Amino acid sequence: MAAGGDLPKARKRRLGCFAVLIALALAPVAGVLVHAVVPPPLTLLMVQRLFEGEGLHVRWRGLNRISPDLVDAVIAAEDARFCEHNGFDFEAIQDAIEDNADGRRGRGGSTISQQTAKNVFLWSGRSWIRKGLEAGYTVLIETFWSKRRIMEMYLNVAEMGPGVYGAEAASRYWFDKSASELTRTEAARLAAILPNPREYRAASPGPYVRRRARAIQGNMAVIRNEGLNDCTA
C-alpha cells in the first residue's frame, strides 16, 4: 500500500521538476519578447556600477531621436557587418583570434548584437558560462527583434562614461546637448570611447581617442555610401 502511495508522489515530483525546467527554458524567450517593446528599467551592469559608487545616468530615447551620425559611428567602430550577419561575425572572430595570437590589440570579435545581449540580460565578465548565455540571447534577439530594435537597445544601454549609459545621457554628460543634436565629430568620439568608456573621454579627448575618432569619421562615409546602415532605417 505504501509503495502504491509513493508512486503518485514520485510522479508529482517529476512533473514538478519538468515544469521548473520548462519555465527556466522559456524565461529567456519571455524576457526577449517583453523587451522587444518595453525598455529595460535597469541592467545588471548599471546596478553593479551603482553599488561601486559611480552613480546612474540613463535616459531612454527612441532611435528616431538619436543622431543618425551616431548610428553610423558605432557601426563603423564596432561592427561594420551589423546589417549583414545574423548575430555572429565569424570573420571578425577569426581576425580577433589571429590578433591575440600575434600579440596585437584589435577590436575584438563581438558584434553589436552580442554586446546588446550581454548588456541587457547578463553581467560583465569573461566566464564560459556568461559567453554561452550571451550566444543564446544573441540568437533570441536576432530572431525576435529587428536590427533597428537591436541598435536602438544598444544605443540606450551601452556604457559611455562613468555611470553613464546610452546615447542621450552620454550626449548630455560629455557635450551638454541632446543625442539628436550630435555632430559627426561628437558621434565619432562617443563611438571611439566604447572600448573603455570609464577611462577615455569623449570631451577634451586624449591623443588615442582623437586618432580613433578621425578614423571612425572616415569610415562613417563608407557605411553610409555603401548602405551598410540600411537595416536601421
C-alpha angles and dihedrals in degrees: 000000000000091000091052090049092051093056096071090046091053090048091050091051091051091048090048092051090047091051091050091050091049091049092050091049093049097044095080091048090050091050092050092048092050093050091049084081107011124065115233110254092215138348129223090250091053090052092047094051090045091057088047088060100253097123127227125268115168134143122178117227129177115241091252087064095052121083112261086223089068091052090052091045096054092045089050092046103037113019121005091179094050093123093045106048131067096234101299126073103201093183090057091046091053091047090051091050091051092047091051091048090052093046093247124138111234136170093269130237101270116116125214087256092055092046090050092050090051096043096048103038110017146045131257119265143092104251120134090237091058092045091050092051089046090056091050094049090046090058090048097050091045088052100045104025129063119237087249090057091048091052092045091051093045093052091051101048105030114116107247103167142350102317090345120125131182136008099284097050091043093049091052093042096049104026106017093236141096122275088243090063099052117132122223090257093050092046090051091050092051090051090047094060095050095098090061112004093167092060106032125067125220092195116058089003126197125242095276095053092044091051094045092046091054090052091048091049090054091050092048089072090055091049091053099039094049095044094243088144097050094109091064095055 
